[in-house]
Amino acid sequence: MANPILSQKLRAGEFITAPGIQDMITAVIANEIGFDAVYGSGYWLTASAYGLPDAGIASVTQMTDRMATLVRSSTAPVIADADTGYGGLLNVHHTVRGYEAAGVTAIQIEDQQFPKKCGHTPFKRIVPVEEMVAKIKVARDAREDENFLIIARTDARQSEGLAGVLRRMEAYADAGADILFPEALASEEEMRIQCAAIDRPFIANMASGGVTPILPVETLKQIGFSMAIFPALTSLVSAAAVRSSLLALKQGDGSGGDQPLYDFKRFCSLIGFEDVWAFERKWADAEQN
């Protein structure tokens, strides 16, 4: 079942900040901090699990399994990247049913050709508006829980300009998308124009290193966005920390170098070892006999 908190907060006009999650270590730390939602990034979950680029290589089965694991690990609703729906209309139907069964709360589908590319890399190709509209309608028909939200993303900015983005977002809203996602907008002005054009919840993609400027959350609220995802933040911070500590190790310093270390005992608690130890204490006599 989808977590109703996300749709409730959107209806109440509450802004949602969702960090990107690339692995379950990040998921449990996000639990500790506390967020209204987390974002299952296709790019970073694929990179962390398989060491592969976000280029439509990971299968729907692999990604559904990763999202199900994230749902189990996270205490917050999961917004899940589902690429293009992994194919045609039947694939979209299958993907929606699979993600919903996995416990995902919102599914993001984009209008690229399959196999897709990361939204902030070159060589993206998009499908006709009518094809994406049909996918949105199939996704709505496939879902069984009204709290399971459909996010429609367009990657039209680089090939059709802002006018193409506006045209597609309007068509996707008319098709019944719950949330609109204009990917890779190039400026704050474009973001303002888009949010003012349609009365529908919009999601801002604050992709570190991407083409869209990273703006403060308060600015995003003022522009008119309802939600912001930060898909690359934790992954790039983690990668930088790993590289720094490994460079230090290469020189013989196994202390972590300049990087602070998360407390090991605290992490044991986060990952669930206290439950394991409680079980061992409870059944210690039975195991010995």
C-alpha positions in Angstrom: 0.0 0.0 0.0 1.2 3.5 -0.8 1.9 5.8 2.1 -0.9 8.4 2.3 1.3 11.0 4.0 2.7 12.2 0.7 -0.6 13.0 -1.0 -1.9 14.5 2.3 1.0 16.9 2.5 0.7 17.9 -1.1 -3.0 18.6 -0.7 -2.2 20.7 2.4 0.3 22.7 0.5 3.3 21.5 2.6 6.7 21.6 0.8 8.5 18.2 0.6 12.2 17.9 0.5 13.4 14.4 -0.5 17.1 13.3 -0.5 18.2 10.9 -3.1 19.1 7.4 -1.7 21.7 5.3 -3.4 22.0 2.5 -0.9 20.6 1.2 2.4 23.3 2.8 4.5 22.1 6.1 3.3 18.5 5.0 3.8 19.0 4.3 7.5 20.9 7.5 8.1 18.1 9.4 6.4 15.7 7.7 8.8 17.8 9.1 11.7 17.6 12.6 10.3 13.9 12.4 9.4 12.4 13.4 6.0 8.8 13.5 4.7 9.9 11.4 1.7 13.0 9.9 0.1 13.8 9.6 -3.6 14.9 6.2 -5.1 17.2 7.5 -7.7 17.6 5.3 -10.8 21.0 6.7 -11.6 22.5 6.1 -8.1 20.7 2.9 -7.2 21.9 1.4 -10.4 25.5 2.7 -9.9 25.6 1.4 -6.3 24.1 -2.0 -7.0 25.6 -2.9 -10.3 28.3 -0.4 -11.1 26.5 0.6 -14.3 25.5 4.0 -15.8 21.9 5.2 -15.9 21.3 4.3 -19.5 18.4 1.9 -19.4 20.6 -1.1 -18.7 19.1 -2.2 -15.4 15.9 -4.2 -15.9 12.5 -3.6 -14.4 13.0 -6.7 -12.3 16.3 -5.4 -10.9 14.9 -1.9 -10.2 11.7 -3.2 -8.6 13.8 -5.3 -6.2 15.9 -2.3 -5.3 12.9 -0.2 -4.7 11.3 -2.9 -2.5 14.5 -3.1 -0.5 14.4 0.7 -0.1 10.8 0.7 1.0 11.7 -1.9 3.7 14.7 0.1 4.8 13.1 3.6 4.9 10.6 5.0 7.4 9.6 7.7 4.9 7.4 7.3 1.8 9.5 6.4 -1.3 9.3 8.3 -4.6 10.7 5.9 -7.2 12.3 6.5 -10.5 10.9 4.2 -13.1 12.6 5.6 -16.2 10.3 5.3 -19.2 8.2 2.6 -17.6 10.7 0.1 -19.1 9.1 -0.1 -22.6 5.7 0.3 -24.1 2.2 0.5 -22.6 2.1 -3.1 -21.4 5.5 -2.5 -19.7 4.2 0.6 -18.0 1.2 -1.3 -16.7 3.5 -4.1 -15.4 5.9 -1.5 -13.8 3.2 0.4 -12.0 1.7 -2.8 -10.6 5.2 -4.0 -9.5 6.2 -0.8 -7.9 2.9 -0.4 -6.1 3.2 -4.0 -4.8 6.7 -3.1 -3.6 5.3 -0.4 -1.4 6.4 2.6 -3.4 4.3 5.8 -2.9 5.0 7.7 -6.1 6.3 6.5 -9.5 8.2 8.8 -11.9 7.8 8.1 -15.6 9.6 10.1 -18.3 9.0 10.8 -22.0 12.4 9.6 -23.3 12.8 6.9 -25.8 13.7 3.5 -24.4 16.5 2.9 -23.4 16.7 6.2 -21.7 19.7 8.4 -20.6 20.3 10.3 -17.4 18.4 13.6 -17.7 21.6 15.7 -17.2 23.7 13.9 -19.9 23.6 14.3 -23.7 22.0 12.3 -26.5 18.5 12.1 -25.0 15.7 11.4 -27.4 12.1 11.9 -26.6 8.9 10.2 -27.7 5.9 12.0 -29.3 3.6 13.8 -26.8 0.7 11.3 -27.6 2.9 8.3 -26.7 3.6 9.8 -23.2 0.0 10.8 -22.7 -1.0 7.2 -23.3 1.6 6.0 -20.8 0.2 8.4 -18.1 -3.3 7.1 -18.8 -2.2 3.5 -18.6 -0.3 4.2 -15.3 -3.4 5.8 -13.8 -5.6 2.9 -14.8 -3.1 0.3 -13.5 -2.8 1.7 -10.0 -5.0 0.2 -7.3 -4.5 2.8 -4.6 -5.5 6.5 -5.1 -2.6 7.4 -2.8 -0.1 5.9 -5.3 1.0 9.1 -7.2 2.0 9.4 -10.9 4.8 11.8 -11.6 5.2 12.7 -15.3 8.6 13.9 -16.3 9.6 15.6 -19.6 13.1 15.7 -21.0 12.1 18.1 -23.8 14.1 21.1 -22.7 17.3 20.3 -24.7 15.5 19.3 -27.9 12.3 21.4 -27.9 13.2 24.3 -25.7 11.1 25.8 -22.9 8.1 26.0 -25.2 8.2 22.3 -25.7 8.4 21.7 -22.0 5.4 23.9 -21.3 3.4 22.2 -24.1 4.2 18.8 -22.8 3.6 19.6 -19.1 0.2 20.9 -20.0 -0.6 17.7 -22.0 0.6 15.5 -19.2 -1.5 17.4 -16.6 -4.6 17.0 -18.8 -3.8 13.2 -19.0 -4.1 13.0 -15.3 -0.5 13.1 -13.9 -0.6 13.9 -10.2 2.8 15.7 -10.2 4.7 17.4 -13.0 8.5 17.1 -13.4 10.2 19.5 -15.9 13.7 18.0 -16.2 16.9 19.9 -16.8 15.5 23.5 -16.8 18.4 25.8 -17.5 17.7 28.8 -15.2 15.7 30.1 -12.3 13.7 32.2 -14.8 12.6 29.1 -16.7 11.6 27.5 -13.4 9.4 30.5 -12.6 7.8 30.5 -16.0 7.0 26.8 -15.8 5.5 26.9 -12.3 3.3 29.9 -13.1 2.0 28.3 -16.3 0.0 25.4 -14.8 -1.8 24.9 -11.5 -0.5 21.5 -10.6 2.2 20.3 -8.1 5.7 20.6 -9.6 8.8 18.8 -8.6 12.2 20.5 -8.8 15.3 18.3 -9.6 18.2 19.7 -7.7 20.8 17.4 -9.3 24.2 18.3 -8.1 26.5 18.8 -11.1 23.6 19.0 -13.5 22.3 21.8 -15.8 19.7 23.2 -13.4 20.9 25.7 -10.8 20.8 24.5 -7.2 18.6 26.8 -5.3 17.7 27.1 -1.6 14.6 25.3 -0.5 13.0 28.6 0.5 13.5 29.9 -3.0 12.0 26.8 -4.6 8.9 27.3 -2.4 8.6 30.9 -3.4 8.9 30.0 -7.1 6.0 27.7 -6.8 7.4 24.1 -6.5 5.7 21.7 -4.2 8.6 19.3 -3.9 12.3 19.1 -4.5 14.5 16.0 -4.9 18.3 16.1 -4.4 19.2 12.8 -6.1 22.9 13.1 -6.3 23.8 15.0 -3.1 24.4 12.0 -0.7 26.1 10.0 -3.5 28.6 12.6 -4.5 29.4 13.5 -0.9 29.9 9.8 -0.1 32.1 9.3 -3.2 34.2 12.3 -2.3 34.6 11.0 1.3 35.5 7.5 0.1 38.1 8.9 -2.3 39.7 11.1 0.3 39.9 8.3 2.9 41.3 5.8 0.3 44.0 8.3 -0.8 45.0 8.6 2.9 45.0 4.8 3.2 47.2 4.6 0.1 49.7 6.7 2.0 49.5 4.4 5.0 46.9 6.3 7.1 44.1 4.0 8.0 42.3 6.5 10.3 40.2 8.1 7.6 42.5 11.0 6.9 40.6 14.3 7.1 37.2 12.6 6.9 35.1 12.2 10.1 34.0 8.6 10.8 30.4 7.8 11.7 30.3 6.2 15.1 30.4 2.4 14.7 28.3 1.6 17.8 25.7 4.2 16.7 25.5 2.6 13.2 25.1 -0.8 14.6 22.0 0.5 16.3 20.7 2.1 13.2 21.1 -1.0 11.1 19.3 -3.2 13.6 21.9 -5.0 15.6 20.1 -4.2 18.9 17.2 -6.4 17.7 19.7 -9.2 16.9 21.3 -8.9 20.3 17.9 -8.9 22.1 17.0 -12.1 20.1 20.3 -13.7 21.2 19.7 -12.9 24.8 16.1 -14.2 24.7 17.1 -17.6 23.0 20.6 -18.1 24.4 19.5 -21.0 26.8 17.5 -22.7 24.0 20.5 -22.6 21.7 22.8 -24.2 24.3 20.4 -27.0 25.0 
